[in-house]
Amino acid sequence: MQIIQQVLFILVSAFSVWFFSKKAREISRNIKLGRDEDISDNKPQRWKNVLLLAFGQKKMFRNPLVAILHFFVYAGFVIINIEVLEIVLEGIFGTHRMFAPLLGSFYNFLINSFEVLALLVLLAVVIFLVRRNIIKLKRFVSKDLNGWPRNDANYILIIEIVLMSLFLFLNASDTLLQARGVEHYAAHPTGNFIISQYLQPILNGLDNSQLEIVERSCWWLHIVGIFAFLNYLPYSKHLHIILAFPNAYYGRLKPMGQMENMPSIQKEVLYAMQPELAPTGEQAAVVQKFGAKDIQDLSWKNLMDAYSCTECGRCSAACPATQTGKLLSPRKIMMDTRDRVDNVGKNINANGEFKDDGKSLLHDYISVEELSACTTCNACVQECPVSISPLDIIMQLRRYLVMEESNTSPEWAAMFSNVENNFAPRKFSPEDRDKWAEEMK
């Protein structure tokens, strides 16, 4: 029976790792569909951002209470799963508490710490469920979360409750079997643990065979649940658990108000002023696309941003356009970009290469009205806890609208004309610009 369990465990583990690796490679390929962008400067500052923003969750602590609750869940996910290493080795070799004799009393300290964290995770997750589904905070009931995104968040929280509960009941049944001297469990006795000991009265009425069924069921459901969670991540907003770290490393280091100029645009202006510098022949035949229409025109960092989005809504909660009822939602910009990347990826999977589907990110996923509402204030960039820039995508799509489609509102067209003719957004001649000062004596 033990051999059968070991073989079954190895097969389940191998399939889970293979399936996750397959999806991870697909996401990596999708991100690389974006144009190349060199982000390799100032490595010390980038590693500092990883420590502060990804590991330390610096931006989350603007709201200390929520940050602490989130940290419990985050720490529980990272630290408690150290215990998974022991479970995996036990599944392969058929042992029991194999780290206990190696670590001695420190082993009990570790498991006790894990149990306290598990309890804190349960508390935090219940509070998060209440905030989403009973209190219904505004940023969690927005219409851009309708359907799968809202359910996804609840599924993850429920999975966390199940996994932490299984962990505690696993320890409770295991230590109870040790106390009864049952073979295999009594080989490395650990004594009771700080939280799970209070669950033992629930199990005391079971005989040894029933208790072993409970212990084995909790063990299998816990590890299979973790494998299932691992393979659920690539389809969920909780992929940020993994991508938050590289995304923090590759975050923009320039001042947020500094916009990227396109060298090609600067060259066009230069050639207009000095035609003799304009390229000729084959070089002149190369058509330069301005801005971005689809995901292939965005950079790989923009696409990584889309996959890293936590859908927390802090960007939209801070966006003045969103708060005044405009159609724009920075969160929706990131979600729409990710949806388009996923659909392009499915297109490639089905056809071996991308076949034109007659759609594009601009117009089919993100509308002109949304883009026009952005004030470029950078509030969304400032608030994002994982260094995402919805504004960068918005600006590239707007560039395409203006420079490729000549699609501008009358107000924008008037401003452009004034800048071109008067060197200022307002319709005043440059000679009249200082007349306001003549009345001041």
Kinemage of the C-alpha trace (Angstrom):
@kinemage 1
@onewidth
@group {chain A} dominant
@subgroup {mainchain}
@vectorlist {calphas} color= white
{ca met a 1} P 0.000 0.000 0.000
{ca gln a 2} L 2.839 2.406 0.892
{ca ile a 3} L 4.587 1.688 -2.441
{ca ile a 4} L 1.367 2.410 -4.334
{ca gln a 5} L 1.042 5.762 -2.555
{ca gln a 6} L 4.657 6.652 -3.382
{ca val a 7} L 4.256 5.800 -7.069
{ca leu a 8} L 0.956 7.686 -7.258
{ca phe a 9} L 2.502 10.703 -5.554
{ca ile a 10} L 5.463 10.778 -7.961
{ca leu a 11} L 3.097 10.608 -10.953
{ca val a 12} L 0.875 13.400 -9.604
{ca ser a 13} L 3.919 15.565 -8.814
{ca ala a 14} L 5.504 15.009 -12.218
{ca phe a 15} L 2.260 15.828 -14.052
{ca ser a 16} L 1.716 18.996 -11.966
{ca val a 17} L 5.228 20.298 -12.589
{ca trp a 18} L 5.029 19.465 -16.310
{ca phe a 19} L 1.652 21.159 -16.745
{ca phe a 20} L 2.756 24.283 -14.871
{ca ser a 21} L 6.020 24.460 -16.856
{ca lys a 22} L 4.084 24.175 -20.117
{ca lys a 23} L 1.822 27.098 -19.200
{ca ala a 24} L 4.749 29.129 -17.847
{ca arg a 25} L 6.578 28.738 -21.175
{ca glu a 26} L 3.451 29.861 -22.994
{ca ile a 27} L 3.162 33.001 -20.861
{ca ser a 28} L 6.870 33.708 -21.363
{ca arg a 29} L 6.362 33.407 -25.135
{ca asn a 30} L 3.342 35.725 -24.981
{ca ile a 31} L 5.315 38.373 -23.088
{ca lys a 32} L 8.075 38.171 -25.701
{ca leu a 33} L 5.533 39.029 -28.411
{ca gly a 34} L 6.103 42.631 -27.365
{ca arg a 35} L 8.865 44.669 -28.985
{ca asp a 36} L 12.290 44.615 -27.426
{ca glu a 37} L 13.193 47.149 -24.740
{ca asp a 38} L 16.493 47.439 -22.914
{ca ile a 39} L 15.904 47.690 -19.147
{ca ser a 40} L 19.297 46.940 -17.658
{ca asp a 41} L 20.403 50.202 -16.051
{ca asn a 42} L 21.051 50.892 -12.348
{ca lys a 43} L 20.986 47.298 -11.107
{ca pro a 44} L 21.538 48.233 -7.395
{ca gln a 45} L 18.366 50.359 -7.405
{ca arg a 46} L 16.449 47.603 -9.162
{ca trp a 47} L 17.419 45.000 -6.546
{ca lys a 48} L 16.463 47.518 -3.881
{ca asn a 49} L 13.009 47.804 -5.478
{ca val a 50} L 12.655 44.013 -5.395
{ca leu a 51} L 13.416 43.997 -1.664
{ca leu a 52} L 11.210 46.979 -0.788
{ca leu a 53} L 8.280 46.629 -3.199
{ca ala a 54} L 8.039 42.874 -3.835
{ca phe a 55} L 9.364 41.298 -0.625
{ca gly a 56} L 8.676 44.220 1.725
{ca gln a 57} L 5.387 45.326 0.074
{ca lys a 58} L 6.318 48.936 0.797
{ca lys a 59} L 3.401 50.532 -1.061
{ca met a 60} L 0.865 48.313 0.691
{ca phe a 61} L 1.783 49.885 4.022
{ca arg a 62} L 0.123 53.170 3.090
{ca asn a 63} L -2.881 51.428 4.626
{ca pro a 64} L -1.218 49.692 7.603
{ca leu a 65} L -4.129 47.463 8.691
{ca val a 66} L -4.771 46.048 5.202
{ca ala a 67} L -1.016 45.739 4.644
{ca ile a 68} L -0.571 43.672 7.803
{ca leu a 69} L -3.453 41.355 6.849
{ca his a 70} L -2.054 40.990 3.339
{ca phe a 71} L 1.383 40.311 4.795
{ca phe a 72} L -0.062 37.461 6.875
{ca val a 73} L -1.429 35.843 3.699
{ca tyr a 74} L 1.792 36.533 1.798
{ca ala a 75} L 4.033 35.236 4.588
{ca gly a 76} L 1.769 32.241 5.079
{ca phe a 77} L 1.969 31.378 1.404
{ca val a 78} L 5.760 31.691 1.260
{ca ile a 79} L 6.816 30.398 4.673
{ca ile a 80} L 4.278 27.659 5.354
{ca asn a 81} L 5.038 26.147 1.975
{ca ile a 82} L 8.585 25.496 3.191
{ca glu a 83} L 6.817 22.653 4.974
{ca val a 84} L 5.774 21.366 1.535
{ca leu a 85} L 9.386 20.321 0.975
{ca glu a 86} L 9.065 17.810 3.811
{ca ile a 87} L 5.715 16.606 2.475
{ca val a 88} L 7.162 16.101 -1.020
{ca leu a 89} L 10.116 14.112 0.310
{ca glu a 90} L 7.807 12.039 2.508
{ca gly a 91} L 5.627 11.321 -0.521
{ca ile a 92} L 8.627 10.136 -2.528
{ca phe a 93} L 10.378 8.099 0.165
{ca gly a 94} L 7.381 7.025 2.278
{ca thr a 95} L 8.859 8.451 5.498
{ca his a 96} L 7.258 10.328 8.392
{ca arg a 97} L 8.408 13.674 9.846
{ca met a 98} L 11.832 13.092 8.316
{ca phe a 99} L 13.142 16.530 9.351
{ca ala a 100} L 12.216 16.049 13.035
{ca pro a 101} L 15.287 13.977 14.078
{ca leu a 102} L 17.555 16.224 12.012
{ca leu a 103} L 16.366 19.542 13.486
{ca gly a 104} L 15.494 18.411 17.011
{ca ser a 105} L 13.613 20.992 19.088
{ca phe a 106} L 13.971 23.556 16.293
{ca tyr a 107} L 11.594 21.420 14.231
{ca asn a 108} L 8.792 21.931 16.747
{ca phe a 109} L 9.527 25.657 16.792
{ca leu a 110} L 9.170 25.755 12.993
{ca ile a 111} L 5.892 23.827 12.893
{ca asn a 112} L 4.488 25.924 15.754
{ca ser a 113} L 5.423 29.067 13.820
{ca phe a 114} L 3.749 27.671 10.708
{ca glu a 115} L 0.584 26.930 12.668
{ca val a 116} L 0.420 30.448 14.099
{ca leu a 117} L 0.851 31.794 10.571
{ca ala a 118} L -1.869 29.450 9.323
{ca leu a 119} L -4.261 30.830 11.924
{ca leu a 120} L -3.356 34.425 10.964
{ca val a 121} L -3.898 33.563 7.300
{ca leu a 122} L -7.354 32.197 8.115
{ca leu a 123} L -8.215 35.373 10.017
{ca ala a 124} L -6.948 37.642 7.226
{ca val a 125} L -8.710 35.695 4.478
{ca val a 126} L -12.050 35.804 6.300
{ca ile a 127} L -11.692 39.582 6.658
{ca phe a 128} L -10.855 39.902 2.950
{ca leu a 129} L -13.943 37.859 2.027
{ca val a 130} L -16.090 40.126 4.206
{ca arg a 131} L -14.611 43.262 2.605
{ca arg a 132} L -15.317 41.922 -0.883
{ca asn a 133} L -18.713 40.311 -0.439
{ca ile a 134} L -20.450 41.884 2.581
{ca ile a 135} L -19.019 45.367 3.076
{ca lys a 136} L -18.456 45.559 -0.719
{ca leu a 137} L -15.773 48.215 -0.968
{ca lys a 138} L -16.286 50.392 -4.028
{ca arg a 139} L -13.184 49.223 -5.886
{ca phe a 140} L -14.281 45.589 -5.481
{ca val a 141} L -17.789 46.049 -6.932
{ca ser a 142} L -16.769 47.989 -10.030
{ca lys a 143} L -18.340 46.680 -13.242
{ca asp a 144} L -14.913 45.943 -14.771
{ca leu a 145} L -14.712 43.019 -12.298
{ca asn a 146} L -18.004 41.463 -13.357
{ca gly a 147} L -17.855 37.748 -14.088
{ca trp a 148} L -14.645 35.736 -13.833
{ca pro a 149} L -12.402 38.426 -12.199
{ca arg a 150} L -14.685 38.757 -9.171
{ca asn a 151} L -15.156 34.991 -8.841
{ca asp a 152} L -11.413 34.423 -9.264
{ca ala a 153} L -10.631 36.544 -6.201
{ca asn a 154} L -13.161 34.640 -4.088
{ca tyr a 155} L -11.956 31.247 -5.327
{ca ile a 156} L -8.405 32.024 -4.244
{ca leu a 157} L -9.498 33.151 -0.778
{ca ile a 158} L -11.602 30.010 -0.325
{ca ile a 159} L -8.698 27.825 -1.491
{ca glu a 160} L -6.481 29.505 1.130
{ca ile a 161} L -9.013 28.650 3.851
{ca val a 162} L -9.175 25.021 2.715
{ca leu a 163} L -5.376 24.616 2.503
{ca met a 164} L -4.718 26.162 5.915
{ca ser a 165} L -7.499 24.102 7.523
{ca leu a 166} L -6.132 20.902 5.989
{ca phe a 167} L -2.665 21.761 7.298
{ca leu a 168} L -3.955 22.168 10.852
{ca phe a 169} L -6.141 19.024 10.767
{ca leu a 170} L -3.229 17.079 9.271
{ca asn a 171} L -1.065 18.011 12.260
{ca ala a 172} L -3.878 17.325 14.732
{ca ser a 173} L -4.545 13.807 13.414
{ca asp a 174} L -0.830 13.061 13.004
{ca thr a 175} L 0.101 13.995 16.578
{ca leu a 176} L -2.923 12.092 17.901
{ca leu a 177} L -1.754 8.960 16.084
{ca gln a 178} L 1.713 9.497 17.552
{ca ala a 179} L 0.256 9.709 21.051
{ca arg a 180} L -1.610 6.436 20.485
{ca gly a 181} L 1.656 4.742 19.438
{ca val a 182} L 0.421 3.775 15.982
{ca glu a 183} L 3.176 2.245 13.839
{ca his a 184} L 4.804 4.585 11.280
{ca tyr a 185} L 3.607 7.689 13.170
{ca ala a 186} L 5.287 6.862 16.480
{ca ala a 187} L 8.719 6.450 14.851
{ca his a 188} L 9.515 10.162 15.186
{ca pro a 189} L 7.228 11.609 17.874
{ca thr a 190} L 7.035 15.402 17.973
{ca gly a 191} L 4.428 16.038 20.644
{ca asn a 192} L 1.487 18.375 20.178
{ca phe a 193} L 1.662 21.662 18.280
{ca ile a 194} L 0.470 25.056 19.458
{ca ile a 195} L -2.751 25.401 17.409
{ca ser a 196} L -3.634 21.931 16.101
{ca gln a 197} L -3.773 20.464 19.620
{ca tyr a 198} L -7.083 22.284 20.108
{ca leu a 199} L -8.543 20.378 17.133
{ca gln a 200} L -7.755 16.990 18.650
{ca pro a 201} L -10.987 16.796 20.714
{ca ile a 202} L -12.906 16.813 17.411
{ca leu a 203} L -10.981 13.688 16.330
{ca asn a 204} L -10.724 11.863 19.650
{ca gly a 205} L -13.858 9.816 19.050
{ca leu a 206} L -12.349 8.101 15.973
{ca asp a 207} L -10.583 4.754 16.207
{ca asn a 208} L -7.053 4.365 14.846
{ca ser a 209} L -8.060 3.191 11.364
{ca gln a 210} L -10.538 6.036 10.971
{ca leu a 211} L -7.953 8.509 12.251
{ca glu a 212} L -5.409 7.234 9.723
{ca ile a 213} L -7.967 7.793 6.960
{ca val a 214} L -8.430 11.378 8.174
{ca glu a 215} L -4.661 11.932 8.344
{ca arg a 216} L -4.019 10.437 4.886
{ca ser a 217} L -6.972 12.353 3.411
{ca cys a 218} L -5.692 15.655 4.827
{ca trp a 219} L -2.167 14.842 3.622
{ca trp a 220} L -3.270 14.039 0.069
{ca leu a 221} L -5.796 16.870 -0.195
{ca his a 222} L -3.221 19.350 1.163
{ca ile a 223} L -0.444 18.452 -1.294
{ca val a 224} L -2.778 17.929 -4.265
{ca gly a 225} L -4.458 21.236 -3.362
{ca ile a 226} L -1.080 22.958 -3.476
{ca phe a 227} L -0.310 21.398 -6.875
{ca ala a 228} L -3.757 22.454 -8.112
{ca phe a 229} L -3.188 25.975 -6.782
{ca leu a 230} L 0.168 26.081 -8.590
{ca asn a 231} L -1.503 25.238 -11.887
{ca tyr a 232} L -4.398 27.595 -11.238
{ca leu a 233} L -2.040 30.582 -10.855
{ca pro a 234} L -1.316 31.110 -14.592
{ca tyr a 235} L -5.059 31.484 -15.249
{ca ser a 236} L -5.598 33.841 -12.314
{ca lys a 237} L -4.764 37.373 -11.283
{ca his a 238} L -2.731 35.717 -8.525
{ca leu a 239} L 0.028 35.100 -11.039
{ca his a 240} L 1.380 38.317 -9.481
{ca ile a 241} L 2.619 36.093 -6.620
{ca ile a 242} L 5.375 35.065 -9.046
{ca leu a 243} L 5.640 37.996 -11.475
{ca ala a 244} L 5.676 40.751 -8.835
{ca phe a 245} L 9.386 40.074 -8.279
{ca pro a 246} L 10.672 40.439 -11.867
{ca asn a 247} L 8.179 43.232 -12.467
{ca ala a 248} L 9.565 45.183 -9.508
{ca tyr a 249} L 13.101 44.629 -10.822
{ca tyr a 250} L 12.212 45.920 -14.304
{ca gly a 251} L 10.117 48.838 -13.038
{ca arg a 252} L 10.639 52.320 -14.472
{ca leu a 253} L 13.282 54.294 -12.610
{ca lys a 254} L 12.810 57.613 -14.400
{ca pro a 255} L 10.657 60.328 -12.768
{ca met a 256} L 6.990 59.466 -13.301
{ca gly a 257} L 6.260 62.751 -15.073
{ca gln a 258} L 8.978 62.128 -17.657
{ca met a 259} L 7.440 60.816 -20.870
{ca glu a 260} L 9.359 58.742 -23.390
{ca asn a 261} L 9.987 60.507 -26.689
{ca met a 262} L 10.146 58.463 -29.872
{ca pro a 263} L 13.475 59.029 -31.656
{ca ser a 264} L 11.680 58.492 -34.957
{ca ile a 265} L 9.397 61.466 -34.241
{ca gln a 266} L 12.347 63.648 -33.326
{ca lys a 267} L 14.016 62.658 -36.570
{ca glu a 268} L 10.908 63.541 -38.580
{ca val a 269} L 10.961 67.038 -37.073
{ca leu a 270} L 14.675 67.311 -37.789
{ca tyr a 271} L 14.185 66.254 -41.422
{ca ala a 272} L 11.408 68.826 -41.829
{ca met a 273} L 13.781 71.550 -40.624
{ca gln a 274} L 16.827 70.193 -42.458
{ca pro a 275} L 15.641 68.203 -45.513
{ca glu a 276} L 19.212 67.532 -46.602
{ca leu a 277} L 19.576 65.138 -43.641
{ca ala a 278} L 16.594 62.992 -44.672
{ca pro a 279} L 17.467 59.418 -45.720
{ca thr a 280} L 17.129 58.384 -49.336
{ca gly a 281} L 16.807 55.143 -51.239
{ca glu a 282} L 15.938 51.981 -49.286
{ca gln a 283} L 16.225 53.768 -45.941
{ca ala a 284} L 13.551 56.251 -46.985
{ca ala a 285} L 11.200 53.389 -47.943
{ca val a 286} L 11.066 52.036 -44.392
{ca val a 287} L 7.707 52.973 -42.896
{ca gln a 288} L 7.852 53.875 -39.216
{ca lys a 289} L 4.781 53.123 -37.116
{ca phe a 290} L 4.047 55.697 -34.438
{ca gly a 291} L 2.572 54.530 -31.157
{ca ala a 292} L 0.854 51.191 -30.613
{ca lys a 293} L -2.270 49.639 -32.085
{ca asp a 294} L -1.907 46.053 -30.893
{ca ile a 295} L 0.109 44.133 -28.333
{ca gln a 296} L 2.977 43.501 -30.770
{ca asp a 297} L 3.579 47.274 -30.820
{ca leu a 298} L 3.862 47.461 -27.030
{ca ser a 299} L 7.095 46.506 -25.265
{ca trp a 300} L 7.583 43.203 -23.458
{ca lys a 301} L 7.557 45.179 -20.195
{ca asn a 302} L 4.036 46.449 -20.955
{ca leu a 303} L 2.903 42.849 -21.484
{ca met a 304} L 4.614 41.702 -18.283
{ca asp a 305} L 2.766 44.535 -16.515
{ca ala a 306} L -0.513 43.111 -17.816
{ca tyr a 307} L 0.253 39.629 -16.486
{ca ser a 308} L 1.468 41.083 -13.159
{ca cys a 309} L -1.711 43.069 -12.464
{ca thr a 310} L -3.287 42.129 -9.126
{ca glu a 311} L -6.662 43.685 -10.076
{ca cys a 312} L -6.647 45.327 -6.646
{ca gly a 313} L -8.167 48.510 -8.080
{ca arg a 314} L -5.908 50.943 -6.223
{ca cys a 315} L -5.053 52.548 -9.569
{ca ser a 316} L -8.710 53.120 -10.472
{ca ala a 317} L -9.541 54.295 -6.935
{ca ala a 318} L -6.867 56.997 -7.317
{ca cys a 319} L -7.716 57.901 -10.938
{ca pro a 320} L -9.532 61.272 -11.174
{ca ala a 321} L -11.155 60.237 -14.456
{ca thr a 322} L -12.585 57.053 -12.922
{ca gln a 323} L -13.787 58.869 -9.808
{ca thr a 324} L -15.632 61.506 -11.841
{ca gly a 325} L -17.569 58.908 -13.813
{ca lys a 326} L -15.471 58.807 -16.985
{ca leu a 327} L -15.247 55.541 -18.876
{ca leu a 328} L -11.537 55.130 -18.137
{ca ser a 329} L -10.373 52.609 -15.540
{ca pro a 330} L -6.600 51.950 -15.375
{ca arg a 331} L -7.349 48.487 -13.959
{ca lys a 332} L -9.478 47.697 -17.016
{ca ile a 333} L -6.670 48.887 -19.310
{ca met a 334} L -4.372 46.243 -17.789
{ca met a 335} L -7.052 43.539 -17.808
{ca asp a 336} L -7.933 44.263 -21.444
{ca thr a 337} L -4.265 44.142 -22.432
{ca arg a 338} L -3.853 40.766 -20.718
{ca asp a 339} L -7.019 39.449 -22.393
{ca arg a 340} L -5.696 40.508 -25.800
{ca val a 341} L -2.294 38.895 -25.153
{ca asp a 342} L -4.021 35.668 -24.061
{ca asn a 343} L -6.195 35.647 -27.190
{ca val a 344} L -3.199 36.239 -29.452
{ca gly a 345} L -1.430 33.384 -27.642
{ca lys a 346} L -4.407 31.059 -28.241
{ca asn a 347} L -4.362 32.117 -31.902
{ca ile a 348} L -0.685 31.076 -32.139
{ca asn a 349} L -1.382 27.784 -30.345
{ca ala a 350} L -4.149 26.962 -32.824
{ca asn a 351} L -2.350 28.020 -36.009
{ca gly a 352} L 1.348 27.598 -35.242
{ca glu a 353} L 1.780 31.328 -35.869
{ca phe a 354} L -0.358 34.413 -35.484
{ca lys a 355} L -3.124 34.629 -38.084
{ca asp a 356} L -4.786 38.020 -38.427
{ca asp a 357} L -8.085 37.840 -36.563
{ca gly a 358} L -9.268 41.280 -37.631
{ca lys a 359} L -8.992 42.617 -34.098
{ca ser a 360} L -6.588 44.862 -32.224
{ca leu a 361} L -6.064 46.092 -28.680
{ca leu a 362} L -7.054 49.591 -29.761
{ca his a 363} L -10.762 49.901 -30.640
{ca asp a 364} L -11.715 46.220 -30.071
{ca tyr a 365} L -10.582 46.037 -26.437
{ca ile a 366} L -9.826 49.629 -25.411
{ca ser a 367} L -11.958 52.469 -26.757
{ca val a 368} L -11.020 55.984 -27.849
{ca glu a 369} L -13.283 57.387 -25.131
{ca glu a 370} L -11.292 55.596 -22.431
{ca leu a 371} L -7.976 56.867 -23.756
{ca ser a 372} L -9.226 60.439 -24.146
{ca ala a 373} L -10.297 60.573 -20.494
{ca cys a 374} L -6.758 60.090 -19.147
{ca thr a 375} L -5.216 63.228 -17.625
{ca thr a 376} L -1.693 61.674 -17.502
{ca cys a 377} L -1.498 62.575 -13.808
{ca asn a 378} L 0.382 59.332 -12.933
{ca ala a 379} L -1.857 58.608 -9.921
{ca cys a 380} L -2.315 55.027 -11.154
{ca val a 381} L 1.442 54.504 -11.438
{ca gln a 382} L 2.024 55.984 -7.995
{ca glu a 383} L -0.514 53.690 -6.339
{ca cys a 384} L 0.323 50.362 -7.964
{ca pro a 385} L 1.930 48.032 -5.392
{ca val a 386} L 3.802 46.000 -8.046
{ca ser a 387} L 5.279 48.764 -10.254
{ca ile a 388} L 2.788 48.603 -13.126
{ca ser a 389} L 2.330 51.578 -15.477
{ca pro a 390} L -1.114 51.687 -17.143
{ca leu a 391} L -0.210 55.201 -18.304
{ca asp a 392} L 2.601 53.904 -20.523
{ca ile a 393} L 0.129 51.743 -22.463
{ca ile a 394} L -2.408 54.571 -22.631
{ca met a 395} L 0.166 56.995 -24.025
{ca gln a 396} L 1.324 54.578 -26.718
{ca leu a 397} L -2.246 53.874 -27.838
{ca arg a 398} L -2.998 57.612 -27.891
{ca arg a 399} L 0.102 58.217 -29.999
{ca tyr a 400} L -1.236 55.814 -32.583
{ca leu a 401} L -4.636 57.498 -32.542
{ca val a 402} L -3.170 60.941 -33.132
{ca met a 403} L -0.221 60.226 -35.402
{ca glu a 404} L -1.483 57.267 -37.430
{ca glu a 405} L -5.248 57.777 -37.517
{ca ser a 406} L -5.417 61.558 -37.022
{ca asn a 407} L -8.139 60.683 -34.559
{ca thr a 408} L -8.357 63.592 -32.151
{ca ser a 409} L -11.156 65.461 -30.448
{ca pro a 410} L -11.873 69.053 -31.622
{ca glu a 411} L -10.402 70.322 -28.348
{ca trp a 412} L -7.153 68.427 -28.929
{ca ala a 413} L -6.985 69.523 -32.576
{ca ala a 414} L -7.356 73.169 -31.515
{ca met a 415} L -4.620 72.761 -28.912
{ca phe a 416} L -2.268 71.118 -31.439
{ca ser a 417} L -2.913 73.952 -33.895
{ca asn a 418} L -2.209 76.570 -31.233
{ca val a 419} L 1.035 74.858 -30.199
{ca glu a 420} L 2.113 74.657 -33.838
{ca asn a 421} L 1.259 78.275 -34.671
{ca asn a 422} L 1.586 80.108 -31.346
{ca phe a 423} L 4.036 77.852 -29.441
{ca ala a 424} L 1.518 77.595 -26.598
{ca pro a 425} L -1.802 75.752 -26.015
{ca arg a 426} L -3.800 79.017 -26.003
{ca lys a 427} L -4.834 81.064 -28.988
{ca phe a 428} L -2.631 84.072 -28.320
{ca ser a 429} L 0.082 85.412 -30.564
{ca pro a 430} L 3.589 85.057 -29.080
{ca glu a 431} L 3.950 88.839 -29.352
{ca asp a 432} L 0.963 89.332 -27.053
{ca arg a 433} L 2.052 86.820 -24.431
{ca asp a 434} L 3.541 89.356 -22.033
{ca lys a 435} L 0.832 92.028 -22.334
{ca trp a 436} L -0.644 90.984 -19.013
{ca ala a 437} L 2.425 92.437 -17.323
{ca glu a 438} L 1.990 95.910 -18.877
{ca glu a 439} L -0.857 96.723 -16.476
{ca met a 440} L 1.253 95.880 -13.458
{ca lys a 441} L 3.118 98.970 -12.236
